[in-house]
């Protein structure tokens, strides 16, 4: 049991009989057995609670790992321009930036909106017939 051999157990039993006597020995043996069972129960409960703590710690570490992965994925998605932003605000900013680049001033600084004047180009295209074809048609 506790690394005790048969001779050592026999020696303990003889000393117990001498100390306690035959009348009190059965009661003492029952008390010792109850004590040993309670110690075993306590050790078993402690072992079970430690195993549960280890499992909880493993589960917690696994959950933290998943949380880290989700955070990394969220940060990666936030890197995209359209995520986590107001699209109308972005469109207005893009329009203002485009107007700044074309006119050199912002909308607030302009007294009149910048209008590009476009003149239509009117070119006339004339085709001349070959003299040879005109002469052939005229002679015919």
Backbone torsions as a table, in degrees:
resi	resn	phi	psi	omega
1	UNK	NA	-73.6	179.3
2	UNK	-101.7	30.8	-177.6
3	UNK	80.6	23.0	-179.0
4	UNK	-99.5	130.0	177.5
5	UNK	-82.6	177.2	-177.2
6	UNK	-65.3	-42.0	-178.1
7	UNK	-66.3	-38.1	178.6
8	UNK	-67.1	-38.8	177.6
9	UNK	-65.3	-41.1	177.6
10	UNK	-63.0	-41.6	178.9
11	UNK	-63.8	-41.5	177.9
12	UNK	-64.0	-41.7	179.0
13	UNK	-62.8	-41.2	179.2
14	UNK	-65.3	-42.6	179.2
15	UNK	-65.3	-39.0	179.1
16	UNK	-65.0	-40.5	178.7
17	UNK	-64.5	-40.4	-179.9
18	UNK	-67.3	-41.7	-178.4
19	UNK	-74.0	-48.7	-172.8
20	UNK	-88.0	-32.2	-176.2
21	UNK	85.4	165.4	-176.2
22	UNK	-68.5	-20.1	-177.9
23	UNK	-77.1	-44.1	-174.7
24	UNK	-92.1	-10.0	-176.7
25	UNK	-62.6	-45.6	179.8
26	UNK	-61.3	-40.6	177.6
27	UNK	-63.8	-41.9	179.7
28	UNK	-63.7	-39.2	179.8
29	UNK	-65.3	-39.9	178.0
30	UNK	-64.6	-44.1	179.2
31	UNK	-63.0	-41.5	178.6
32	UNK	-64.3	-41.9	179.4
33	UNK	-62.7	-42.9	177.9
34	UNK	-62.6	-41.3	179.3
35	UNK	-63.0	-44.4	-179.5
36	UNK	-63.4	-42.3	179.0
37	UNK	-64.1	-39.8	179.1
38	UNK	-67.0	-36.9	176.7
39	UNK	-64.9	-43.5	178.9
40	UNK	-62.6	-42.2	178.6
41	UNK	-62.3	-42.7	180.0
42	UNK	-64.3	-43.1	178.8
43	UNK	-64.0	-42.1	179.3
44	UNK	-63.7	-44.0	178.3
45	UNK	-63.0	-41.5	178.3
46	UNK	-64.1	-39.9	179.1
47	UNK	-64.8	-42.9	179.4
48	UNK	-64.8	-43.1	-179.9
49	UNK	-66.3	-36.7	175.8
50	UNK	-64.9	-42.1	178.1
51	UNK	-63.3	-40.0	177.3
52	UNK	-65.2	-39.9	177.7
53	UNK	-63.3	-40.1	178.9
54	UNK	-65.3	-42.1	177.7
55	UNK	-63.7	-42.1	178.9
56	UNK	-63.5	-41.5	178.8
57	UNK	-63.7	-41.1	177.7
58	UNK	-64.2	-43.7	178.6
59	UNK	-63.4	-39.6	179.1
60	UNK	-64.4	-43.0	179.1
61	UNK	-64.3	-39.6	177.9
62	UNK	-64.9	-42.1	178.4
63	UNK	-64.0	-40.6	177.6
64	UNK	-64.1	-36.2	176.1
65	UNK	-62.8	-44.0	177.4
66	UNK	-64.1	-38.7	179.5
67	UNK	-63.4	-42.2	178.2
68	UNK	-61.1	-43.2	179.6
69	UNK	-63.1	-41.3	178.2
70	UNK	-65.5	-39.6	177.7
71	UNK	-63.4	-42.2	178.3
72	UNK	-62.7	-42.5	179.6
73	UNK	-65.1	-40.0	177.9
74	UNK	-63.9	-42.1	178.3
75	UNK	-65.7	-36.5	178.2
76	UNK	-65.7	-39.3	179.0
77	UNK	-70.4	-32.5	178.6
78	UNK	-67.3	-18.9	177.6
79	UNK	-67.9	-23.5	177.1
80	UNK	-72.1	150.2	-172.4
81	UNK	-70.0	-36.7	-172.8
82	UNK	-83.5	-11.8	-177.2
83	UNK	-82.8	138.4	172.6
84	UNK	61.9	39.9	-179.6
85	UNK	-145.4	163.3	177.4
86	UNK	-91.8	113.6	-175.2
87	UNK	-65.8	-33.6	179.8
88	UNK	-65.5	-41.9	178.3
89	UNK	-62.5	-41.4	179.3
90	UNK	-65.4	-39.2	179.4
91	UNK	-64.4	-45.3	178.8
92	UNK	-62.3	-40.0	177.8
93	UNK	-63.9	-40.5	179.3
94	UNK	-64.8	-39.4	178.3
95	UNK	-64.9	-45.1	178.7
96	UNK	-61.8	-42.1	178.6
97	UNK	-63.1	-40.5	179.3
98	UNK	-65.4	-41.1	179.3
99	UNK	-67.0	-36.4	177.5
100	UNK	-63.4	-42.3	-176.8
101	UNK	-69.5	-30.5	178.7
102	UNK	-82.6	-38.5	-174.8
103	UNK	-104.3	-19.0	179.1
104	UNK	88.2	-5.0	178.4
105	UNK	-133.2	162.0	178.9
106	UNK	-84.4	170.7	-179.4
107	UNK	-64.0	-37.1	-178.2
108	UNK	-67.7	-32.0	-177.1
109	UNK	-80.4	-18.9	-176.4
110	UNK	-82.6	135.6	174.9
111	UNK	-85.0	-35.0	177.2
112	UNK	-127.4	145.4	179.0
113	UNK	-65.7	143.6	-179.3
114	UNK	-75.4	126.2	179.6
115	UNK	-124.1	127.7	178.7
116	UNK	-86.3	130.2	179.8
117	UNK	-91.0	130.4	-179.8
118	UNK	-122.5	122.6	177.8
119	UNK	-99.8	135.5	179.6
120	UNK	-78.3	140.4	-178.3
121	UNK	-97.2	124.5	-178.6
122	UNK	-113.4	100.0	176.9
123	UNK	-109.7	138.5	176.2
124	UNK	-104.2	140.6	-178.7
125	UNK	-117.1	127.0	178.3
126	UNK	-121.8	143.3	178.4
127	UNK	-112.1	131.6	177.0
128	UNK	-101.2	138.3	177.7
129	UNK	-82.4	150.0	176.9
130	UNK	-65.5	142.6	179.3
131	UNK	-62.4	-33.9	-178.2
132	UNK	-64.4	-43.2	179.3
133	UNK	-67.4	-39.3	178.2
134	UNK	-65.6	-39.8	-179.5
135	UNK	-67.8	-37.6	179.7
136	UNK	-66.9	-37.8	-179.0
137	UNK	-74.0	-35.0	-179.9
138	UNK	-71.2	-33.7	-179.9
139	UNK	-78.5	-24.1	-174.1
140	UNK	-80.1	NA	NA
